[in-house]
């Protein structure tokens, strides 16, 4: 286990070092010509000539405003205020609360639902065209009644309507108008170098068995306006969405990508081994999915989707913030057989198997986190969590209020079950739409459950322990290997892959417990396997005889909603060699960074409102990050 100083690691993860200052004896008025000649040589400055990503940018690719048909039933905050908030300004929520981020975000995708895009503000304002429809008249009356129970019931009814085959209210003109207003607003808030307003929308197909995707555009309004949001009323088949995106790219020259989310609520439909119609998956469709879906949103408010204890029984961290009782709307119970088609780690394993069968890996995706907040505010820090939708803003009883009502009460989701997460970390050369989009395409990204810890991973064949001690691991990482999202092929004779892993804590969050490498591989028998390795950790712990690392400890004072960073480590870095490598077996490796225990948002809530919650409500959390994998493929 190796460690370097906090400031050294910060500089190293950015791929740079501050050189020591040379002090001349005596007094000098300034640099001599000889001094200038020496210090301007190209090889002197470690910052000069770098052509690799040196900054991690933080954002949310999944935020809903009052424009979304479901959010707009209770949310009165529009798209412009969502941008203002993400850029660091203070705004007032629908419930009248002042809210501000601890630190601005670097980018934002307002991904309002494609279904009946932009019609909700017209409905709420009593637009004659909308009120001329039966649904519009009924919903307007209910949503403006002032009766909170009636409003919530209508909101659930509207969400349910998204599972139908025909839009209850249809106005192509209104959709076009709302879309063009949004893209113009995005362009006006896009400020290269400071803030990237990436254009996007959500395709929300099959409301119950969640197979939703967020669609992101690389370009600006001039190309995004050549289409309108593709909705589930156009097709509920993701294959049709991919074909639509392919036609858009061919017609416009712009690039787009789609990011699936909440496979944990798909009841086995997110990562299937079949086509949408139930026929065997084809090579062509596998390639189409790999092309348009380079990322997966692995964590958000509606639960964490990295791993599940049933699938990974030897992983003590696999049970984080589970939503695993039913599908999204609670209409169908979940069975254990569904789980293997719902979680990111298992999907990555399935991808190895499919690649062996088809020659293409449809699940060769990287990881991000995002919020899926329907409040217009991307606020997910535990002490600043504003919830899934505007009906459950902070107040003394939101922990027990209904968030999603199911026909069967045992599948109803209550406020305390919301997870306060997550964010996307993107390694890019600059803060522009294009650079961030390109980083997403190459999967140089990672997910966090909210904290902004800095994480880097490089894989290669020749990294050494000394490489993990250098002040320039990024330079060595790119020179000798590949970053997260990359590929290793054809192992040199007798060599196993080596990895440099580094993490630096979020200065506003907990110390780091450990960095782990999660490995999945395709065995000689054609079945997939996995193993979690503890690579580097804080403190003086020693693994037990069974190889398990003891817990880091716990300094959380629940009653005061606080903790001390007297355990763990502010930074961790190490070189790791796969001890079980088989050059004939395809594999993937990703890093998981675990924080020490800290108070969960429910603990902050209990303290602020002076309330006691029921015993089943968790009060502590161990925040985490998941990097995109690095894949190994044998030759031949």
C-alpha positions as CSV (number, residue, x, y, z in Angstrom):
1,X,0.0,0.0,0.0
2,X,1.5,3.3,-1.0
3,X,0.5,6.9,-0.1
4,X,1.6,10.3,-1.2
5,X,0.9,13.7,0.2
6,X,-2.5,15.3,-0.2
7,X,-1.2,18.2,-2.3
8,X,1.0,15.9,-4.4
9,X,-1.8,13.7,-5.3
10,X,-4.0,16.6,-6.3
11,X,-1.4,17.8,-8.7
12,X,-0.6,14.4,-9.9
13,X,-4.2,13.4,-10.8
14,X,-4.4,16.6,-12.9
15,X,-1.3,15.3,-14.7
16,X,0.9,18.2,-13.5
17,X,3.4,19.1,-10.9
18,X,4.5,22.5,-9.5
19,X,8.3,22.5,-10.0
20,X,10.4,23.5,-7.1
21,X,11.6,27.1,-7.3
22,X,15.3,27.5,-7.9
23,X,16.8,30.1,-5.5
24,X,19.9,31.9,-6.6
25,X,22.4,33.0,-4.0
26,X,22.4,36.8,-3.4
27,X,20.0,39.4,-4.8
28,X,19.0,39.6,-8.4
29,X,17.0,42.3,-10.2
30,X,15.5,39.7,-12.6
31,X,16.2,36.6,-14.7
32,X,19.4,36.8,-16.8
33,X,19.2,35.8,-20.6
34,X,20.8,32.5,-19.6
35,X,18.1,31.9,-17.0
36,X,15.4,32.6,-19.6
37,X,17.0,30.3,-22.1
38,X,17.1,27.5,-19.6
39,X,13.5,27.8,-18.3
40,X,11.9,28.1,-21.8
41,X,13.2,24.8,-23.0
42,X,10.3,22.6,-24.1
43,X,11.2,19.8,-21.8
44,X,11.2,21.9,-18.6
45,X,7.5,22.7,-18.0
46,X,5.5,19.6,-17.2
47,X,2.4,21.6,-18.3
48,X,3.7,22.3,-21.8
49,X,2.6,20.2,-24.7
50,X,0.1,18.0,-22.9
51,X,-2.6,16.6,-25.1
52,X,-4.5,14.5,-22.7
53,X,-7.4,15.3,-20.3
54,X,-6.2,17.1,-17.2
55,X,-9.5,18.1,-15.6
56,X,-12.5,16.3,-14.1
57,X,-15.7,18.1,-14.8
58,X,-18.9,17.6,-12.7
59,X,-22.4,17.5,-13.9
60,X,-25.9,16.0,-14.1
61,X,-27.1,14.4,-17.3
62,X,-30.6,13.8,-16.0
63,X,-32.6,16.7,-14.6
64,X,-36.3,17.4,-15.1
65,X,-38.1,20.8,-14.8
66,X,-41.7,22.0,-15.0
67,X,-41.5,21.3,-18.8
68,X,-41.7,17.5,-18.1
69,X,-45.3,16.2,-18.1
70,X,-44.9,14.4,-14.8
71,X,-42.6,16.9,-13.0
72,X,-44.8,19.8,-14.1
73,X,-47.8,18.5,-12.1
74,X,-46.1,19.8,-8.9
75,X,-42.9,21.6,-10.0
76,X,-43.2,25.3,-11.0
77,X,-39.5,25.9,-11.6
78,X,-38.6,26.2,-15.3
79,X,-35.6,25.4,-17.4
80,X,-33.8,28.8,-17.0
81,X,-33.8,28.6,-13.2
82,X,-32.5,25.1,-13.5
83,X,-29.5,26.4,-15.4
84,X,-29.0,29.3,-13.0
85,X,-29.0,26.9,-10.1
86,X,-26.5,24.5,-11.7
87,X,-24.2,27.4,-12.4
88,X,-24.1,28.3,-8.7
89,X,-26.9,30.8,-8.2
90,X,-29.4,30.7,-5.4
91,X,-33.1,30.2,-6.4
92,X,-36.4,29.5,-4.6
93,X,-38.0,26.1,-5.0
94,X,-41.6,25.4,-5.7
95,X,-42.2,25.0,-2.0
96,X,-40.7,28.4,-1.3
97,X,-37.4,27.3,0.1
98,X,-34.1,29.0,-0.7
99,X,-31.6,26.6,-2.3
100,X,-28.1,26.8,-3.5
101,X,-25.3,24.3,-4.4
102,X,-22.2,24.1,-2.3
103,X,-20.2,24.4,-5.5
104,X,-21.4,25.1,-9.1
105,X,-21.6,22.3,-11.6
106,X,-19.6,22.3,-14.7
107,X,-22.3,21.0,-17.1
108,X,-25.9,20.1,-17.1
109,X,-28.3,18.2,-19.3
110,X,-31.9,19.2,-18.8
111,X,-33.5,16.0,-20.0
112,X,-37.2,16.8,-19.9
113,X,-39.5,13.9,-21.0
114,X,-40.1,13.6,-24.7
115,X,-43.7,12.5,-24.1
116,X,-46.0,15.6,-24.5
117,X,-42.9,17.7,-24.3
118,X,-43.6,21.2,-23.0
119,X,-47.3,20.8,-22.8
120,X,-47.5,21.0,-19.0
121,X,-46.9,24.7,-18.7
122,X,-49.7,25.3,-21.2
123,X,-52.0,22.9,-19.3
124,X,-51.3,24.8,-16.0
125,X,-51.9,28.2,-17.6
126,X,-55.2,27.1,-19.1
127,X,-54.2,27.2,-22.8
128,X,-57.5,26.9,-24.8
129,X,-56.0,24.4,-27.2
130,X,-55.0,22.1,-24.3
131,X,-58.2,22.6,-22.4
132,X,-60.2,21.6,-25.5
133,X,-59.1,18.0,-25.0
134,X,-60.8,15.8,-22.5
135,X,-57.6,15.0,-20.6
136,X,-56.5,18.6,-20.6
137,X,-59.7,19.8,-19.1
138,X,-59.8,17.1,-16.4
139,X,-56.1,17.5,-15.4
140,X,-56.3,21.3,-15.3
141,X,-59.2,21.2,-12.9
142,X,-57.5,18.7,-10.6
143,X,-54.0,20.3,-10.7
144,X,-55.4,23.8,-9.9
145,X,-57.8,22.6,-7.2
146,X,-55.4,23.3,-4.3
147,X,-56.2,19.8,-2.9
148,X,-52.8,18.2,-2.3
149,X,-54.2,14.6,-2.3
150,X,-56.0,15.3,-5.6
151,X,-53.0,16.9,-7.1
152,X,-50.8,13.9,-6.2
153,X,-53.4,11.4,-7.5
154,X,-53.5,13.3,-10.8
155,X,-49.8,13.4,-11.0
156,X,-49.7,9.6,-10.6
157,X,-52.4,9.3,-13.2
158,X,-50.4,11.4,-15.7
159,X,-47.3,9.3,-15.0
160,X,-49.5,6.2,-15.7
161,X,-50.7,7.7,-19.0
162,X,-47.1,7.5,-20.3
163,X,-47.5,3.7,-20.5
164,X,-50.2,4.0,-23.1
165,X,-50.0,3.8,-26.9
166,X,-51.4,7.2,-27.7
167,X,-50.6,10.6,-26.2
168,X,-53.6,11.8,-24.1
169,X,-52.9,15.3,-25.4
170,X,-51.2,15.7,-28.8
171,X,-50.0,19.0,-30.3
172,X,-47.0,18.8,-32.6
173,X,-46.9,22.6,-32.8
174,X,-46.6,22.9,-29.0
175,X,-43.9,20.3,-28.9
176,X,-41.9,22.0,-31.6
177,X,-42.3,25.4,-30.0
178,X,-41.2,24.2,-26.5
179,X,-38.2,22.3,-28.0
180,X,-36.9,25.3,-29.9
181,X,-37.3,27.5,-26.8
182,X,-35.3,25.0,-24.8
183,X,-32.5,24.6,-27.4
184,X,-32.2,28.4,-27.7
185,X,-32.1,28.7,-23.9
186,X,-29.4,26.0,-23.7
187,X,-27.3,27.9,-26.3
188,X,-27.7,31.1,-24.3
189,X,-26.5,29.5,-21.1
190,X,-23.7,27.5,-22.8
191,X,-20.4,29.3,-21.9
192,X,-17.3,27.4,-23.2
193,X,-14.7,27.3,-20.5
194,X,-17.1,27.9,-17.7
195,X,-20.4,26.0,-18.2
196,X,-21.6,23.5,-20.7
197,X,-25.4,23.4,-21.3
198,X,-25.7,20.1,-23.2
199,X,-28.9,19.7,-25.1
200,X,-31.0,16.5,-24.4
201,X,-34.3,14.9,-23.6
202,X,-35.5,11.6,-22.0
203,X,-37.2,8.8,-24.0
204,X,-39.5,7.3,-21.4
205,X,-40.7,4.0,-22.8
206,X,-42.7,1.4,-20.9
207,X,-43.3,3.3,-17.7
208,X,-43.6,0.2,-15.6
209,X,-40.7,-2.0,-16.8
210,X,-38.2,0.9,-17.0
211,X,-36.1,0.9,-20.1
212,X,-35.7,4.7,-20.2
213,X,-32.9,6.6,-22.0
214,X,-31.6,10.1,-21.9
215,X,-30.5,11.4,-25.3
216,X,-27.6,13.9,-25.5
217,X,-26.6,16.0,-28.5
218,X,-23.0,17.0,-29.2
219,X,-24.0,20.1,-31.1
220,X,-26.1,23.3,-30.7
221,X,-29.6,24.3,-31.4
222,X,-29.0,24.6,-35.1
223,X,-28.7,20.9,-35.5
224,X,-30.9,19.8,-32.5
225,X,-33.8,21.8,-34.1
226,X,-33.6,19.5,-37.1
227,X,-35.5,17.0,-35.0
228,X,-37.9,17.0,-32.0
229,X,-37.7,14.7,-29.0
230,X,-38.4,11.0,-30.0
231,X,-41.0,9.8,-27.6
232,X,-42.4,6.4,-26.6
233,X,-45.5,7.4,-28.6
234,X,-43.3,7.2,-31.7
235,X,-42.1,3.8,-30.5
236,X,-41.6,1.9,-27.3
237,X,-38.8,-0.2,-28.9
238,X,-35.2,1.0,-28.1
239,X,-34.1,-0.4,-31.5
240,X,-36.3,2.2,-33.2
241,X,-34.8,4.9,-31.0
242,X,-31.3,3.8,-32.2
243,X,-32.4,3.8,-35.8
244,X,-33.9,7.3,-35.3
245,X,-30.6,8.5,-33.9
246,X,-28.6,6.9,-36.7
247,X,-30.8,8.7,-39.3
248,X,-30.4,12.0,-37.4
249,X,-26.6,11.7,-37.5
250,X,-26.6,10.8,-41.1
251,X,-28.8,13.7,-42.0
252,X,-27.2,16.4,-39.9
253,X,-23.6,15.4,-39.3
254,X,-24.1,15.9,-35.6
255,X,-23.5,13.2,-33.0
256,X,-25.9,11.9,-30.4
257,X,-25.7,9.2,-27.6
258,X,-28.3,7.6,-25.3
259,X,-27.8,6.8,-21.6
260,X,-30.0,4.1,-20.1
261,X,-30.8,4.3,-16.4
262,X,-32.6,2.4,-13.6
263,X,-32.2,-1.1,-14.9
264,X,-33.0,-2.0,-11.3
265,X,-36.6,-1.1,-12.0
266,X,-36.9,-2.8,-15.4
267,X,-37.9,-6.2,-14.1
268,X,-35.3,-7.9,-16.2
269,X,-35.6,-5.9,-19.4
270,X,-32.7,-3.5,-19.3
271,X,-29.8,-5.8,-20.1
272,X,-31.5,-8.7,-21.9
273,X,-29.9,-11.2,-24.3
274,X,-32.9,-10.8,-26.7
275,X,-34.2,-8.3,-29.2
276,X,-37.2,-6.2,-28.1
277,X,-39.6,-8.7,-29.8
278,X,-38.1,-11.7,-27.9
279,X,-36.1,-13.1,-30.8
280,X,-32.4,-13.9,-30.3
281,X,-30.1,-10.8,-30.2
282,X,-28.4,-10.2,-33.5
283,X,-24.9,-9.0,-34.1
284,X,-26.3,-5.9,-35.9
285,X,-28.4,-4.8,-33.0
286,X,-25.7,-5.5,-30.5
287,X,-23.4,-3.2,-32.5
288,X,-26.1,-0.6,-32.7
289,X,-26.5,-0.6,-29.0
290,X,-22.8,-0.4,-28.4
291,X,-22.6,2.5,-30.8
292,X,-25.3,4.7,-29.3
293,X,-25.1,3.6,-25.6
294,X,-21.5,4.0,-24.5
295,X,-22.5,4.9,-20.9
296,X,-24.9,3.7,-18.2
297,X,-26.3,5.8,-15.4
298,X,-25.4,3.5,-12.5
299,X,-26.6,5.5,-9.5
300,X,-29.4,8.1,-8.9
301,X,-32.2,8.9,-6.6
302,X,-34.2,5.8,-7.5
303,X,-31.6,3.5,-6.2
304,X,-28.1,2.3,-6.9
305,X,-27.6,0.0,-9.9
306,X,-23.9,-1.2,-9.7
307,X,-24.4,-4.6,-8.0
308,X,-26.9,-6.6,-6.0
309,X,-26.2,-9.0,-3.1
310,X,-28.1,-11.9,-4.8
311,X,-25.7,-11.6,-7.8
312,X,-22.6,-10.8,-5.8
313,X,-23.0,-12.6,-2.4
314,X,-19.3,-12.3,-1.6
315,X,-19.3,-8.5,-1.9
316,X,-20.1,-6.8,1.4
317,X,-20.7,-3.5,-0.4
318,X,-23.2,-4.8,-3.0
319,X,-26.3,-3.9,-1.1
320,X,-26.1,-0.1,-1.4
321,X,-29.4,1.9,-1.6
322,X,-31.5,-0.9,-3.1
323,X,-34.8,-0.4,-4.9
324,X,-35.5,-4.0,-5.7
325,X,-39.0,-5.0,-4.8
326,X,-40.9,-4.4,-8.1
327,X,-40.8,-2.5,-11.3
328,X,-41.0,1.3,-11.5
329,X,-44.7,1.8,-10.9
330,X,-45.1,-1.1,-8.5
331,X,-47.4,-3.0,-10.8
332,X,-45.3,-6.2,-10.9
333,X,-43.3,-7.9,-8.2
334,X,-39.6,-8.6,-9.0
335,X,-38.2,-12.1,-9.0
336,X,-34.7,-13.2,-8.5
337,X,-34.4,-14.4,-12.0
338,X,-34.9,-10.8,-13.2
339,X,-31.9,-9.4,-11.3
340,X,-29.1,-10.6,-13.6
341,X,-30.6,-8.4,-16.4
342,X,-30.8,-5.3,-14.2
343,X,-27.4,-4.4,-12.7
344,X,-24.3,-2.9,-14.3
345,X,-21.8,-5.4,-13.1
346,X,-23.8,-8.4,-14.3
347,X,-24.4,-6.6,-17.6
348,X,-20.7,-6.1,-18.1
349,X,-20.2,-9.9,-17.5
350,X,-23.1,-10.7,-19.9
351,X,-21.4,-8.5,-22.5
352,X,-18.3,-10.7,-22.4
353,X,-20.4,-13.7,-23.0
354,X,-22.3,-12.1,-25.9
355,X,-19.1,-10.9,-27.5
356,X,-17.8,-14.5,-27.6
357,X,-21.1,-15.6,-29.2
358,X,-21.8,-12.7,-31.6
359,X,-18.4,-11.0,-32.0
360,X,-19.8,-7.7,-30.6
361,X,-20.2,-6.6,-27.0
362,X,-23.5,-4.6,-26.6
363,X,-22.7,-3.9,-22.9
364,X,-19.3,-2.4,-23.3
365,X,-20.4,0.7,-21.4
366,X,-18.8,3.2,-19.0
367,X,-20.4,4.5,-15.8
368,X,-21.9,7.8,-14.7
369,X,-24.2,9.0,-12.0
370,X,-26.9,11.6,-12.2
371,X,-29.9,12.8,-10.2
372,X,-33.2,12.2,-12.1
373,X,-34.5,15.0,-9.9
374,X,-37.9,16.3,-11.0
375,X,-37.5,19.5,-8.9
376,X,-35.3,21.5,-11.4
377,X,-32.5,21.5,-8.8
378,X,-29.6,19.1,-9.1
379,X,-29.0,19.0,-5.3
380,X,-27.9,15.6,-4.0
381,X,-25.4,16.2,-1.2
382,X,-26.6,14.5,1.9
383,X,-27.0,17.8,3.8
384,X,-28.6,19.5,0.7
385,X,-31.0,16.9,-0.7
386,X,-34.2,18.2,-2.2
387,X,-35.8,14.9,-3.3
388,X,-37.2,13.2,-6.3
389,X,-40.1,15.5,-7.0
390,X,-41.6,18.8,-5.7
391,X,-44.2,16.9,-3.6
392,X,-41.5,15.7,-1.2
393,X,-39.4,18.8,-0.6
394,X,-37.7,19.1,2.8
395,X,-40.2,19.3,5.6
396,X,-40.7,17.4,8.9
397,X,-42.6,14.5,7.4
398,X,-41.2,14.0,3.9
399,X,-39.4,10.9,5.2
400,X,-42.7,9.1,5.5
401,X,-44.6,10.7,2.6
402,X,-45.3,8.7,-0.5
403,X,-42.9,9.2,-3.4
404,X,-44.3,6.6,-5.8
405,X,-47.7,5.0,-5.1
406,X,-48.1,1.4,-6.1
407,X,-51.4,-0.6,-6.4
408,X,-50.0,-3.0,-3.8
409,X,-48.9,-1.0,-0.7
410,X,-45.9,-3.2,-0.1
411,X,-44.3,-1.8,-3.3
412,X,-45.1,1.9,-2.5
413,X,-42.0,4.0,-2.2
414,X,-41.7,6.3,0.8
415,X,-39.6,9.4,1.2
416,X,-36.8,7.9,3.3
417,X,-36.2,5.3,0.5
418,X,-34.9,8.0,-1.8
419,X,-31.2,7.9,-2.4
420,X,-29.3,11.2,-2.4
421,X,-27.4,10.7,-5.6
422,X,-25.6,11.1,-7.9
423,X,-23.2,13.0,-10.2
424,X,-21.2,12.3,-13.3
425,X,-17.4,12.9,-13.3
426,X,-15.9,13.4,-16.8
427,X,-12.2,13.7,-17.6
428,X,-11.9,16.1,-20.5
429,X,-9.4,18.6,-21.9
430,X,-11.7,21.6,-21.5
431,X,-15.2,22.5,-20.4
432,X,-17.0,22.6,-23.7
433,X,-20.0,20.6,-25.0
434,X,-17.8,19.0,-27.5
435,X,-15.0,17.9,-25.1
436,X,-17.4,16.6,-22.5
437,X,-19.4,14.7,-25.1
438,X,-16.3,13.2,-26.7
439,X,-15.1,12.1,-23.2
440,X,-18.5,10.4,-22.7
441,X,-18.2,8.6,-26.1
442,X,-14.7,7.3,-25.1
443,X,-16.1,6.4,-21.6
444,X,-13.5,8.4,-19.7
445,X,-16.1,9.0,-17.0
446,X,-17.1,7.8,-13.6
447,X,-20.2,7.7,-11.3
448,X,-20.4,9.0,-7.8
449,X,-23.3,8.8,-5.3
450,X,-22.9,12.6,-4.7
451,X,-19.4,13.5,-3.4
452,X,-16.9,15.0,-5.8
453,X,-13.9,12.7,-5.1
454,X,-11.3,12.8,-7.8
455,X,-10.6,9.3,-9.3
456,X,-8.2,8.1,-12.0
457,X,-7.5,4.6,-13.3
458,X,-5.0,3.5,-15.9
459,X,-4.3,0.0,-17.2
460,X,-1.3,-1.4,-19.0
461,X,1.4,-4.0,-19.0
462,X,4.4,-2.2,-17.6
463,X,3.3,-0.1,-14.7
464,X,5.6,-0.4,-11.6
465,X,5.3,0.5,-8.0
466,X,7.5,3.5,-8.7
467,X,4.9,4.8,-11.2
468,X,2.4,5.1,-8.3
469,X,4.9,7.2,-6.4
470,X,5.5,9.7,-9.2
471,X,4.0,13.2,-9.1
472,X,2.8,12.6,-12.7
473,X,0.8,9.4,-12.8
474,X,-1.5,10.8,-15.5
475,X,1.5,11.4,-17.9
476,X,2.8,7.9,-17.2
477,X,-0.7,6.5,-17.4
478,X,-1.4,7.8,-20.8
479,X,2.1,7.1,-22.0
480,X,2.3,3.5,-20.8
481,X,-1.3,2.4,-20.8
482,X,-5.0,3.3,-21.3
483,X,-7.4,5.3,-19.1
484,X,-10.8,4.2,-17.8
485,X,-13.0,3.3,-20.8
486,X,-9.9,1.9,-22.7
487,X,-8.9,-1.5,-24.1
488,X,-6.0,-3.8,-23.5
489,X,-5.4,-6.5,-26.1
490,X,-3.1,-9.4,-26.6
491,X,-1.1,-9.9,-23.4
492,X,2.6,-10.0,-23.8
493,X,4.1,-13.3,-22.9
494,X,4.2,-13.9,-19.2
495,X,2.7,-10.5,-18.3
496,X,-0.4,-9.7,-16.3
497,X,-2.2,-6.3,-16.6
498,X,-1.1,-3.7,-14.1
499,X,-3.2,-0.8,-13.0
500,X,-2.5,2.6,-11.4
501,X,-5.5,3.6,-9.3
502,X,-5.7,7.0,-7.5
503,X,-8.4,8.8,-5.5
504,X,-8.5,12.1,-3.7
505,X,-11.4,12.8,-1.3
506,X,-14.0,15.4,-1.8
507,X,-12.9,18.2,0.6
508,X,-16.5,18.6,1.8
509,X,-17.1,14.9,2.4
510,X,-15.6,11.9,4.2
511,X,-12.2,10.4,4.1
512,X,-11.6,7.4,1.9
513,X,-12.0,3.9,3.3
514,X,-10.5,2.0,0.3
515,X,-10.1,1.6,-3.4
516,X,-11.2,-1.8,-4.9
517,X,-10.8,-3.3,-8.3
518,X,-13.8,-5.2,-9.5
519,X,-12.9,-7.8,-12.1
520,X,-15.3,-9.8,-14.2
521,X,-14.2,-12.5,-16.7
522,X,-15.3,-15.2,-19.1
523,X,-14.2,-18.6,-17.8
524,X,-13.0,-21.5,-19.9
525,X,-16.4,-23.1,-19.5
526,X,-18.1,-20.2,-21.1
527,X,-19.6,-18.9,-17.9
528,X,-18.8,-15.5,-16.3
529,X,-17.2,-15.0,-12.9
530,X,-16.3,-12.0,-10.7
531,X,-14.0,-11.0,-7.9
532,X,-13.6,-7.8,-5.8
533,X,-10.0,-7.0,-4.8
534,X,-9.1,-4.5,-2.0
535,X,-6.2,-2.7,-3.6
536,X,-5.3,0.2,-1.2
537,X,-6.9,1.4,2.0
538,X,-6.7,4.0,4.8
539,X,-5.3,3.1,8.2
540,X,-3.2,0.2,9.4
541,X,-5.6,-2.6,8.8
542,X,-4.5,-6.0,7.7
543,X,-6.7,-8.4,5.7
544,X,-8.0,-11.4,7.6
545,X,-7.2,-15.0,6.8
546,X,-10.1,-15.1,4.4
547,X,-8.7,-12.1,2.6
548,X,-11.4,-9.7,3.8
549,X,-10.3,-6.2,4.9
550,X,-11.7,-5.2,8.3
551,X,-14.2,-2.3,8.4
552,X,-12.6,1.1,8.5
553,X,-14.6,2.1,11.6
554,X,-17.3,4.6,12.3
555,X,-17.2,8.1,13.7
556,X,-20.8,9.2,12.9
557,X,-22.7,10.9,15.6
558,X,-26.3,10.4,14.3
559,X,-27.9,12.7,16.9
560,X,-25.7,15.6,15.8
561,X,-25.6,14.5,12.1
562,X,-21.8,14.8,12.0
563,X,-18.6,12.7,11.8
564,X,-14.9,13.1,12.1
565,X,-12.3,12.4,9.4
566,X,-10.0,10.7,12.0
567,X,-10.2,7.4,10.2
568,X,-9.6,6.5,6.6
569,X,-7.3,8.6,4.3
570,X,-7.7,11.8,2.4
571,X,-6.0,10.2,-0.6
572,X,-5.0,6.8,-1.8
573,X,-2.8,5.7,-4.7
574,X,-1.3,2.3,-5.7
575,X,-0.1,0.1,-8.4
576,X,-2.0,-3.2,-8.6
577,X,-1.2,-6.4,-10.7
578,X,-3.9,-8.9,-11.4
579,X,-2.8,-12.0,-9.4
580,X,-5.3,-14.3,-11.2
581,X,-4.8,-13.3,-14.8
582,X,-5.3,-15.8,-17.6
583,X,-4.3,-14.4,-21.0
584,X,-6.9,-16.6,-22.7
585,X,-9.9,-15.1,-20.8
586,X,-11.7,-11.9,-21.7
587,X,-12.1,-9.6,-18.7
588,X,-13.0,-6.1,-17.5
589,X,-11.7,-4.2,-14.5
590,X,-13.2,-1.1,-12.8
591,X,-12.4,0.7,-9.7
592,X,-14.8,1.3,-6.8
593,X,-13.9,3.9,-4.3
594,X,-15.6,3.7,-0.8
595,X,-15.8,6.5,1.7
596,X,-15.8,6.1,5.5
597,X,-19.3,6.2,7.0
598,X,-21.0,9.6,7.1
599,X,-24.5,10.8,8.0
600,X,-27.2,10.0,5.5
601,X,-29.7,12.8,4.5
602,X,-32.2,11.3,6.9
603,X,-29.9,12.0,9.8
604,X,-29.6,15.7,8.8
605,X,-33.4,15.8,8.4
606,X,-34.0,14.3,11.8
607,X,-31.7,16.9,13.4
608,X,-33.1,19.9,11.6
609,X,-36.7,19.2,12.3
610,X,-36.2,17.6,15.7
611,X,-38.0,14.4,14.8
612,X,-37.5,10.7,15.3
613,X,-37.9,8.4,12.4
614,X,-38.8,4.7,12.5
615,X,-36.1,2.1,13.2
616,X,-36.0,0.8,9.6
617,X,-34.8,4.2,8.3
618,X,-31.0,4.2,7.7
619,X,-29.1,7.1,9.2
620,X,-25.6,6.4,7.9
621,X,-24.2,5.9,4.4
622,X,-20.9,5.0,2.8
623,X,-20.7,7.1,-0.4
624,X,-18.8,5.7,-3.3
625,X,-17.6,6.1,-6.9
626,X,-17.6,3.6,-9.8
627,X,-15.2,4.1,-12.7
628,X,-15.8,3.1,-16.2
629,X,-14.1,-0.3,-16.9
630,X,-10.9,-1.1,-18.7
631,X,-11.4,-4.2,-20.9
632,X,-9.0,-7.0,-21.8
633,X,-9.5,-9.0,-24.9
634,X,-7.3,-12.0,-25.9
635,X,-5.9,-12.1,-29.4
636,X,-7.6,-14.3,-31.8
